[in-house]
Amino acid sequence: MATQIITLVGVLIGALTSYFATAVAERAKFRRQMATRWDQRKLDTYIEYVTCVKEIQRAAMDAGRARDKGEDASDALKRMDESEHRRSVLFEAFVLLSDKRAAAAAHAVNQRTWEVLRTARRSSGGTAELQEIPLVEALNVLHEAARSDLAISSIPVR
């Protein structure tokens, strides 16, 4: 009878050990899957946000070039405003998904983008004025912060 109890206790301990080991492994697997899922969502949001900023910059430069030539800039300004609306919506997702450093960098990009928008909307805003706004530098800081947030090692520039 004692050997049967010892055997039963051994089986019970083995079953519990197996259950807990499997539960811990499944929990770790789930956490990895969630991290991967959110990293992909972050990456997509970061790319969309930066794309909108670049579209705003491109449209503003088109408006500036049109003004420099004495042409109508309304089409470029319309594209710029549409991109600004999308950027504004994407910024909210950006801030919700990003870490503090990336969010701070995005705030700086917003400031420079708003300068671009104000300058482009002025009737005298030409390409020379737009080129003076340090938007590219702010985007470079944002890129570095986003790479850090996504744990992407820095790629050497050649």
C-alpha positions in Angstrom: 0.0 0.0 0.0 2.9 2.4 0.8 4.5 1.8 -2.6 1.2 2.6 -4.3 0.9 5.9 -2.4 4.5 6.8 -3.2 3.8 6.0 -6.9 0.6 8.0 -6.8 2.4 11.0 -5.2 5.2 10.7 -7.9 2.7 10.7 -10.7 0.9 13.7 -9.1 4.2 15.6 -8.7 5.1 14.8 -12.3 1.7 15.9 -13.7 1.9 19.2 -11.7 5.4 19.9 -12.8 4.5 19.2 -16.4 1.4 21.4 -16.1 3.3 24.4 -14.6 6.2 24.0 -17.1 3.7 24.1 -20.0 1.8 27.0 -18.5 5.0 29.0 -18.1 6.1 28.2 -21.7 2.7 29.2 -23.1 2.6 32.4 -21.2 6.1 33.4 -22.4 5.0 32.5 -26.0 1.9 34.6 -25.7 4.0 37.6 -24.4 6.4 37.3 -27.3 3.5 37.2 -29.8 2.0 40.3 -28.2 5.3 42.1 -28.3 5.8 41.2 -32.0 2.2 42.2 -32.8 2.6 45.7 -31.1 6.1 46.2 -32.7 4.6 45.6 -36.1 1.7 48.1 -35.3 4.3 50.6 -34.1 6.4 50.3 -37.2 3.4 50.7 -39.5 2.3 53.8 -37.5 5.8 55.3 -37.5 6.1 54.8 -41.2 2.6 56.3 -42.0 3.3 59.3 -39.7 6.7 60.1 -41.3 5.2 59.6 -44.8 2.5 62.2 -44.0 5.1 64.7 -42.8 7.1 64.2 -46.0 4.0 64.6 -48.1 3.3 67.9 -46.3 6.8 69.1 -46.9 6.7 68.1 -50.6 3.3 69.8 -51.1 4.6 72.9 -49.3 7.7 73.0 -51.5 5.4 72.6 -54.6 3.3 75.6 -53.4 6.5 77.6 -52.8 7.8 76.8 -56.3 4.5 77.8 -57.8 4.6 81.1 -56.0 8.2 81.6 -57.0 7.0 81.3 -60.6 4.0 83.5 -60.1 1.6 80.5 -60.5 -1.4 79.3 -58.6 -0.5 77.3 -55.5 -4.0 76.2 -54.5 -3.7 72.5 -55.6 -0.4 72.1 -53.7 -2.0 73.8 -50.6 -5.0 71.5 -50.8 -2.7 68.4 -50.9 -0.8 69.8 -48.0 -3.9 70.3 -45.9 -5.2 66.8 -46.7 -1.8 65.3 -45.6 -1.9 67.5 -42.4 -5.3 66.1 -41.5 -4.0 62.5 -41.8 -0.8 63.4 -39.9 -2.9 64.8 -37.1 -4.9 61.6 -36.8 -1.8 59.4 -37.0 0.0 61.4 -34.4 -2.5 60.2 -31.8 -1.7 56.6 -32.6 2.0 57.4 -32.7 1.9 58.8 -29.1 -0.2 55.9 -27.8 2.2 53.3 -29.2 5.6 54.9 -28.8 7.9 55.4 -25.8 8.6 58.8 -24.3 11.7 59.5 -26.4 9.9 58.8 -29.7 6.9 60.8 -28.6 9.0 63.8 -27.7 10.8 63.6 -31.0 7.4 63.4 -32.8 6.3 66.6 -30.9 9.4 68.3 -32.2 8.5 67.2 -35.7 5.0 68.6 -35.2 6.5 71.9 -34.3 8.6 72.1 -37.4 5.7 70.8 -39.6 3.5 73.6 -38.3 6.2 76.1 -39.2 6.2 74.6 -42.7 2.4 74.9 -42.9 2.3 78.5 -41.6 5.0 79.5 -44.1 3.4 77.7 -47.0 0.0 79.2 -46.3 1.4 82.8 -46.3 0.9 84.4 -49.7 4.6 85.3 -49.8 5.9 81.9 -48.7 8.5 80.8 -51.2 10.9 77.9 -51.4 13.7 79.8 -49.8 11.7 80.4 -46.6 10.6 76.8 -46.5 14.1 75.5 -46.8 15.2 77.4 -43.7 12.9 75.3 -41.4 14.9 72.5 -39.8 12.3 69.8 -40.5 14.8 67.2 -41.8 16.9 67.5 -38.6 13.8 66.9 -36.5 12.9 63.9 -38.6 16.4 62.4 -38.2 16.0 62.6 -34.4 12.6 60.9 -34.8 14.1 58.2 -36.9 16.7 57.5 -34.3 14.2 57.4 -31.4 11.9 55.1 -33.4 14.7 52.7 -34.1 15.6 52.7 -30.5 11.9 52.1 -29.5 11.7 49.2 -31.9 15.1 47.8 -30.7 16.5 48.2 -34.2 20.3 48.6 -34.1 21.7 51.7 -35.8 22.6 51.1 -39.4 26.0 52.6 -40.3 25.8 55.4 -42.9 28.2 55.0 -45.8 
